[in-house]
Amino acid sequence: MKNIKTIIIICLLTMSISCVQETHVKTVTFKVDMNAIENPQNVGIRGSFTSNPWTETAPLSDDNNDGIYEGTFSQKTAINQVEFKFVNNGSEYELKDSDNRVIAFEYKPETIIYESIFNNEEAKITRK
């Protein structure tokens, strides 16, 4: 009986250790074209990857004044995708009647550039 308990404990420990996924660094640069929006302010992104998911706006900036707001985020994680939406004025979500935007990750370190236009579902994803 003692041997059976030992074997069961070893099996359970082995299964729990083997279920832990390895983490990888995911770096994503988000670019959103705001040129069609009149007077954009406090442009950012909300999603499943912020420290307070869907309540905290991660700011994007337009340093060269071309109307395209950008931000780069890097995180070591084992997740396989993120969901998000761009926001204007700190809380006005884009694509109100549409699904969230999604980036699916591969099981390896990645650097991704995600380019889109505010309120347009189309996007260009470049993997480096």
C-alpha positions in Angstrom: 0.0 0.0 0.0 2.8 2.4 0.8 4.4 1.7 -2.6 1.2 2.5 -4.4 0.9 5.9 -2.5 4.5 6.7 -3.4 3.9 5.9 -7.1 0.7 8.0 -7.1 2.5 11.0 -5.5 5.4 10.7 -8.0 3.0 10.5 -10.9 1.0 13.6 -9.7 4.2 15.6 -9.2 5.5 14.6 -12.6 2.2 15.6 -14.2 2.1 19.0 -12.4 5.6 19.9 -13.4 5.3 18.8 -17.0 2.1 21.0 -17.4 3.9 24.2 -16.8 4.5 26.0 -20.1 7.8 27.7 -20.8 7.6 31.5 -21.0 8.9 33.5 -23.9 9.5 37.2 -24.4 6.8 38.7 -26.7 7.5 42.2 -28.0 4.6 43.9 -29.8 4.7 47.4 -31.4 1.2 48.7 -31.9 0.6 51.4 -34.6 -2.8 52.9 -35.1 -3.6 55.5 -37.8 -5.8 58.2 -36.2 -5.8 60.6 -39.2 -9.5 60.1 -39.9 -10.4 61.0 -36.3 -11.0 64.7 -35.6 -8.8 65.9 -32.7 -7.6 62.5 -31.2 -6.5 62.8 -27.6 -5.3 60.3 -25.0 -5.0 57.6 -27.6 -4.1 54.2 -26.1 -4.9 50.5 -26.0 -6.9 48.4 -23.6 -6.9 44.6 -23.5 -6.1 41.4 -21.8 -2.4 42.1 -21.4 -2.4 45.3 -19.3 -1.8 45.0 -15.5 -5.5 45.8 -14.9 -7.1 44.1 -17.9 -9.6 46.2 -19.8 -9.7 49.0 -17.2 -6.2 50.5 -17.6 -5.3 52.3 -20.8 -1.8 51.8 -22.0 -0.9 55.1 -23.7 0.3 55.4 -27.4 2.2 58.4 -28.7 2.6 60.3 -32.0 6.1 61.7 -31.5 6.6 62.6 -35.2 3.1 64.2 -35.6 2.1 61.9 -38.6 -1.2 60.9 -37.1 0.0 57.4 -36.3 0.1 56.6 -32.6 2.6 54.0 -31.5 3.7 52.0 -28.5 5.9 49.0 -27.8 5.2 46.5 -25.1 7.3 43.6 -24.0 6.4 40.8 -21.6 7.7 37.4 -20.8 4.7 35.1 -20.9 3.3 31.7 -21.8 0.0 33.0 -23.1 -0.9 32.1 -26.7 -2.8 35.3 -27.6 -3.9 38.7 -26.5 -7.2 40.6 -27.2 -7.4 44.3 -27.3 -9.0 47.5 -28.7 -7.6 50.9 -29.4 -9.2 53.8 -27.4 -9.5 57.5 -28.0 -9.9 60.2 -25.3 -8.9 57.6 -22.7 -12.2 55.6 -22.8 -13.9 55.7 -26.2 -13.4 52.2 -27.6 -13.1 51.6 -31.4 -15.1 48.9 -33.2 -18.0 49.1 -30.7 -20.1 46.4 -32.4 -17.2 44.2 -33.4 -15.1 41.5 -31.8 -11.9 42.4 -30.1 -8.7 42.5 -32.0 -6.5 39.4 -31.5 -2.9 38.6 -31.9 -2.1 34.9 -31.7 1.4 34.0 -30.6 3.7 31.2 -31.6 5.4 29.1 -28.9 8.8 31.0 -29.1 10.2 34.5 -28.5 8.6 37.0 -30.9 8.8 40.5 -32.1 5.6 41.7 -33.8 4.5 45.0 -35.5 0.7 45.4 -35.5 -0.5 48.2 -37.8 -4.1 49.3 -38.3 -6.5 52.2 -38.7 -8.8 53.3 -35.9 -12.3 51.8 -36.3 -11.1 49.6 -39.2 -11.0 45.8 -38.6 -8.2 45.2 -41.1 -4.7 45.0 -39.8 -1.2 44.2 -41.0 0.9 41.9 -38.8 4.6 41.7 -39.4 6.7 39.1 -37.5 10.4 39.6 -37.2 
